[in-house]
Amino acid sequence: MRYAIIIPDGCADEPIAELGSVTPLQYAKTPNIDSLAHSSIIGRSYNVPSTMPPGSDVATLSLLGYNVADVYTGRAPLEAAAMGIAMSPDDWAFRCNTVTIENDVMKSFTADQITSAESTKLINVVGGELPKLAETRDLPIKFFAGVSYRNLMLWSGNGSPFSSATITKPPHDYTDQSIVNALPTGQGSEIVRKIMQAAHEVLAKETVNKNRIDAGKLPCTDFWLWGQGKRPDLELFAKRFSKTFNNGTGDKDLRGAMITAVDLLRGIAKLIGWDVIEVPGATGYIDTDYAAKGEYAAKALEDYDLVCVHVESPDESGHEGDVQKKVKALEDIDAKLLPPLLNKLQSYEDGWKILISPDHPTPCRTKTHSHGWVPWLQAGNKLGNAVNNNDRYNEVTAASSQVEYKNGYELMTDFLRICDNV
């Protein structure tokens, strides 16, 4: 039995006038997914509790079968795991975005899609300069470069000033908006602001930024700290679903693998006991190599029982408010990523299933993550008699289905369950 999961991050959306008052999923030409829809189960899930922030961290954990109310500690610790950063029980990790702020307005939460090489230089410079400044000299902090604008800061040691009362805001929630009310508040927030201000002063003098301005690009004006948390304790996926996998016998551990260009997903994979497969050309943006992701996923099925492919491009397009980019991302997933993976899956006559589902909506109108239902599709030769036959996979067909999970984490158990056709 082989399983595959495709996560088109943030692809769920609202009807858009530019597309004739339909969603990107409805508008996109996706013949391969449509073909699956004819003999599939389509439904919807609510992955993010209303009391929690609708980020990919919370939503993905829920999609993969974890009750986030029990296990979630913050976004940054998950990314720390991906980067191989060891955290003691008293350490705190913060996500550190390289951003562009002009006149107190968040012009770009990615610093105009800054390259990893540029971002690494800035991380290293700020990390080297802050210990020299009087206001930050004695702080137990260290910066770590990640991918593009996605970096981390680690606060080490006992006596942390932070707690659950420390409040930070995701920068992507404030695109083209004032950041005055988005700055850190609560316990320890004055220290976080001090670090951010010190970084701002260092960045203003940096050659990397001068070169970007000369090239017509936005500079990185600030480091934005958010998503803080302590080390999480996640149950291994194989243990959590041992009774469900392999027709309920639990005789064989499920071996899982993750394909992604994003540290957050890498971190989640490592913490739940999956291997991470690196794919050349996977960028975390619309220029990612969709075909390579599909080919690597197909090959991985020879060694793994479950392969999960995460695609960041629909989410990035939503954050940019770029409707056409989002449609193109969905069409590329269908035309380039899905065929090699599906062909390989269908070669396993003893059983295969595929799940296609975003983690959360990222509407182009709001340019940020939101709470809400997300549509999913299950296809395969072990669905039993639950097939509900649809022409298309999108938000509308999912909403018309009687199959829904108000607690999104409950979907994974049913996906892994094997049902013989009758």
C-alpha positions in Angstrom: 0.0 0.0 0.0 1.3 3.4 -1.0 0.1 6.9 0.0 0.8 10.3 -1.4 -0.2 13.8 -0.1 0.0 16.9 -2.1 -0.3 20.2 -0.2 -0.9 23.2 -2.5 -0.2 25.6 0.3 -2.9 28.4 0.7 -4.6 27.6 -2.6 -8.1 27.8 -1.1 -9.6 31.3 -2.0 -12.7 33.4 -2.5 -14.6 34.1 -5.8 -12.6 36.8 -7.6 -14.1 39.3 -10.0 -11.0 39.1 -12.3 -11.7 35.4 -12.9 -15.5 35.9 -13.5 -16.4 35.6 -9.9 -15.0 32.1 -9.4 -12.0 30.9 -7.3 -8.6 30.2 -8.7 -9.3 26.5 -8.2 -12.5 26.7 -10.2 -10.8 28.8 -12.9 -7.5 26.9 -13.3 -7.3 24.2 -16.1 -6.5 21.0 -14.1 -7.5 18.1 -16.3 -5.4 15.5 -14.3 -7.0 16.5 -11.0 -10.4 16.6 -12.7 -9.9 13.1 -13.9 -9.3 11.9 -10.3 -12.4 13.8 -9.2 -14.7 11.5 -11.2 -14.0 8.6 -8.9 -12.9 10.3 -5.7 -14.1 11.4 -2.3 -14.2 15.2 -2.1 -14.9 17.0 1.1 -13.6 19.8 3.3 -11.8 20.4 6.6 -11.4 23.2 9.1 -7.7 22.9 10.1 -7.2 25.9 12.3 -9.2 26.4 15.5 -10.7 29.9 15.8 -8.6 30.5 18.9 -5.3 30.0 17.1 -3.5 31.9 14.4 -4.1 30.6 10.8 -0.5 30.0 9.9 0.9 27.1 8.0 2.5 25.7 11.2 -0.9 25.2 12.9 -2.7 24.2 9.7 -0.1 21.7 8.5 0.1 20.0 11.8 -3.6 19.6 11.8 -3.7 18.4 8.2 -1.1 15.7 9.1 -3.3 14.5 12.0 -2.2 16.3 15.1 -4.5 18.1 17.5 -2.7 21.5 17.6 -4.5 22.4 20.8 -2.3 19.7 22.5 1.0 20.0 20.7 1.6 23.5 19.3 4.3 25.6 20.9 5.1 28.1 18.1 6.3 28.3 14.5 9.9 29.1 15.0 10.8 25.9 17.0 9.5 23.8 14.1 11.8 25.6 11.7 14.7 25.3 14.1 14.3 21.5 13.9 14.6 21.7 10.1 17.8 23.7 10.4 19.3 21.3 12.8 19.4 23.8 15.6 19.4 22.0 19.0 17.1 23.6 21.5 17.3 23.1 25.3 14.0 23.1 27.2 14.7 26.7 28.3 15.5 28.1 24.8 13.2 30.2 22.7 13.3 30.4 18.9 12.0 33.3 16.9 11.3 33.5 13.2 13.3 36.3 11.7 12.0 37.7 8.4 14.1 40.0 6.3 11.5 42.7 5.5 11.1 46.1 3.9 9.4 48.8 6.0 8.9 52.3 4.6 7.3 55.1 6.6 6.0 52.5 9.1 4.3 50.5 6.3 5.2 46.9 5.5 6.1 47.2 1.9 7.4 43.6 1.6 7.5 40.8 4.2 10.1 39.0 2.0 12.3 42.1 1.3 11.3 41.7 -2.4 12.0 38.0 -2.4 15.6 38.5 -1.3 18.0 35.7 -2.3 19.3 33.3 0.3 22.9 34.5 -0.4 21.9 38.1 0.3 19.9 37.2 3.3 22.7 35.1 4.7 25.2 38.0 4.4 22.8 40.3 6.3 22.1 37.7 9.0 25.9 37.3 9.5 26.5 41.0 9.7 23.7 41.7 12.2 24.7 38.7 14.2 28.2 40.0 14.4 27.4 43.6 15.1 24.7 43.3 17.8 27.1 41.9 20.5 29.2 45.1 20.0 26.3 47.5 20.7 25.7 48.6 24.3 21.9 48.0 24.2 22.3 44.4 22.9 25.8 43.4 24.1 24.7 41.0 26.9 21.7 39.4 25.2 22.1 35.6 24.7 21.0 35.6 21.1 22.2 34.1 17.9 21.0 34.4 14.3 20.7 31.6 11.8 20.3 32.0 8.1 17.6 30.0 6.3 16.0 30.1 2.9 15.5 33.6 1.3 13.6 35.7 3.8 13.0 32.9 6.3 15.6 33.0 9.1 15.7 32.4 12.8 16.9 33.9 16.1 17.6 31.7 19.1 17.5 33.0 22.7 19.5 30.6 24.8 19.8 29.9 28.5 17.8 30.1 31.7 15.9 33.2 32.9 14.1 33.8 29.6 11.9 37.0 29.7 9.3 35.4 27.4 6.1 33.5 28.0 2.7 32.8 26.5 2.0 36.5 27.2 4.6 37.6 24.7 2.7 38.6 21.6 4.2 39.0 18.1 2.5 39.3 14.7 3.3 37.6 11.3 4.6 40.3 8.9 2.6 38.8 6.0 -0.6 39.9 7.8 0.4 43.5 7.3 1.4 43.8 3.7 0.9 47.4 2.5 -0.4 48.3 6.0 1.0 50.2 9.0 3.1 48.2 11.4 2.5 50.5 14.3 0.0 48.2 15.9 1.9 45.0 14.8 5.0 45.5 16.9 5.7 43.0 19.7 3.7 43.5 23.0 3.4 41.7 26.3 6.0 40.1 28.4 9.5 40.5 27.2 8.4 42.6 24.2 10.6 45.5 25.0 13.6 43.3 24.5 12.4 42.0 21.2 11.8 45.6 20.0 15.3 46.5 21.2 16.8 43.8 19.0 14.7 44.8 16.0 15.7 48.4 16.4 19.4 47.6 16.7 19.2 45.4 13.5 17.5 48.2 11.7 20.4 50.6 12.4 22.9 48.0 11.2 21.0 47.2 8.1 20.8 50.9 7.1 24.6 50.9 6.4 24.8 47.6 4.6 26.3 47.2 1.1 23.9 44.4 0.2 21.0 46.9 0.5 22.8 49.6 -1.5 23.4 47.0 -4.3 19.7 46.0 -4.2 18.6 49.6 -4.5 21.0 50.2 -7.4 19.4 47.1 -9.1 15.9 48.5 -8.7 15.0 46.1 -5.8 13.7 46.8 -2.4 16.3 46.8 0.4 16.0 44.8 3.6 15.4 47.5 6.1 14.5 45.4 9.1 14.5 42.0 10.9 11.0 41.1 11.9 10.9 38.8 14.9 7.8 36.6 15.4 6.4 33.1 15.8 8.3 32.5 19.0 8.1 29.3 21.0 9.9 26.6 23.0 10.9 23.1 21.8 7.8 21.0 20.9 7.2 17.3 21.8 5.5 15.6 18.8 4.5 12.0 18.8 6.1 10.1 15.9 3.7 9.8 13.0 4.3 6.0 12.7 3.4 5.5 16.3 0.4 7.8 16.2 -1.1 5.9 13.3 0.2 2.4 13.8 -3.2 0.9 14.3 -4.6 2.6 11.2 -1.8 1.8 8.8 -1.5 -1.6 7.1 -5.2 -2.4 7.5 -5.2 -1.9 11.2 -2.7 -4.6 12.1 0.0 -2.3 13.2 2.5 -4.9 12.2 4.6 -2.6 10.0 5.8 1.0 10.8 4.8 3.5 8.2 7.8 5.1 6.6 7.2 8.7 5.6 9.1 11.3 3.6 8.6 15.0 2.9 9.4 17.0 -0.2 9.4 20.8 0.3 11.4 23.9 -0.1 10.3 25.4 3.2 12.1 25.0 6.5 8.8 24.9 8.4 7.7 21.7 6.6 11.2 20.2 6.9 11.0 20.8 10.6 7.6 19.2 11.0 8.7 16.2 9.0 11.8 15.7 11.2 9.9 16.0 14.4 7.3 13.4 13.4 10.0 11.0 12.2 9.9 11.5 8.4 12.9 11.8 6.2 13.3 15.0 4.1 14.1 14.6 0.4 15.8 17.6 -1.2 14.9 18.3 -4.8 17.1 20.4 -7.0 15.2 23.4 -8.3 12.7 23.5 -5.5 12.6 27.2 -4.5 9.5 27.8 -2.4 8.3 30.3 -5.1 6.5 30.2 -8.4 9.7 29.4 -10.2 10.0 26.1 -8.4 10.6 22.9 -10.5 7.2 21.2 -10.3 8.2 18.4 -12.6 11.3 17.6 -10.5 9.2 17.5 -7.4 6.8 15.0 -9.0 9.6 12.8 -10.3 11.4 12.7 -7.0 8.2 11.9 -5.2 7.5 9.0 -7.6 10.9 7.6 -7.1 10.6 8.0 -3.3 7.5 5.7 -3.3 9.9 2.8 -4.0 11.4 3.3 -0.5 8.6 4.9 1.5 5.0 4.1 2.3 3.9 7.7 2.3 5.3 10.6 0.4 4.1 14.2 1.1 4.8 16.9 -1.5 4.4 20.5 -0.2 4.2 23.3 -2.8 4.6 26.9 -1.5 3.8 28.8 -4.7 0.0 29.2 -4.3 0.5 30.6 -0.9 3.2 33.1 -2.0 1.0 34.2 -4.9 -1.9 34.7 -2.5 0.3 36.9 -0.3 1.3 39.0 -3.3 -2.4 39.3 -4.3 -1.4 38.0 -7.7 -4.4 36.1 -9.1 -2.8 35.0 -12.3 0.3 33.6 -10.5 -2.0 31.6 -8.3 -3.9 30.1 -11.2 -0.6 29.4 -13.0 0.8 27.6 -9.9 -2.3 25.4 -9.7 -2.0 24.6 -13.4 1.7 23.7 -13.1 1.0 21.4 -10.1 -1.6 19.6 -12.3 0.4 19.5 -15.5 3.9 18.9 -14.2 3.9 17.5 -10.6 1.0 15.2 -10.6 1.5 13.0 -13.7 4.7 11.2 -12.7 3.5 10.8 -9.1 0.1 9.5 -10.2 1.6 7.1 -12.7 3.9 5.6 -10.1 1.0 5.3 -7.5 -1.2 3.5 -10.0 1.5 0.9 -10.6 0.8 -0.5 -7.0 -2.0 -2.8 -7.7 -2.1 -3.9 -4.0 -3.3 -0.5 -3.0 -2.7 3.3 -3.4 -4.3 6.5 -2.2 -3.7 10.1 -2.8 -4.8 13.2 -0.8 -4.8 16.7 -2.3 -5.5 19.4 0.2 -4.3 22.9 1.1 -3.5 23.7 4.7 -5.5 27.0 5.0 -6.9 29.6 2.7 -4.8 32.5 1.5 -7.2 34.8 -0.3 -5.6 37.1 -2.9 -8.0 39.9 -1.7 -6.6 40.0 1.8 -3.0 38.8 1.0 -2.8 36.8 4.2 -3.8 33.5 5.7 -7.3 33.1 7.0 -9.4 30.7 9.0 -11.9 28.8 7.0 -12.8 25.5 5.3 -10.3 24.0 2.8 -11.3 21.5 0.1 -9.7 18.2 -0.2 -9.8 15.2 -2.6 -9.0 11.6 -1.9 -8.5 9.2 -4.8 -7.2 5.6 -5.1 -8.1 2.0 -5.4 -8.9 1.5 -1.7 -11.7 4.0 -1.1 -14.4 1.5 -0.6 -17.9 2.6 -1.5 -17.6 6.1 -0.2 -16.8 7.7 -3.6 -19.0 10.8 -4.2 -18.2 11.4 -7.9 -17.6 14.9 -9.0 -16.6 16.7 -12.2 -14.2 19.1 -10.5 -12.2 19.6 -7.3 -12.7 23.0 -5.8 -14.2 24.9 -2.9 -17.8 24.7 -4.3 -17.8 20.9 -4.9 -16.3 20.4 -1.4 -18.9 22.6 0.2 -21.7 20.5 -1.4 -20.2 17.3 0.0 -21.6 15.7 3.2 -18.1 14.7 4.2 -16.4 17.3 6.4 -14.2 17.5 9.4 -14.8 20.3 11.8 -11.6 19.1 13.5 -9.2 18.9 10.6 -6.8 16.5 12.3 -9.4 13.8 12.1 -9.1 13.5 8.3 -5.7 11.8 8.4 -7.0 8.7 10.2 -9.7 8.2 7.5 -7.2 8.8 4.7 -4.8 6.1 6.0 -7.6 3.6 6.5 -7.8 1.0 3.8 -11.3 0.2 2.4 -11.6 -2.6 -0.2 -13.9 -1.7 -3.0 -17.4 -3.3 -3.0 
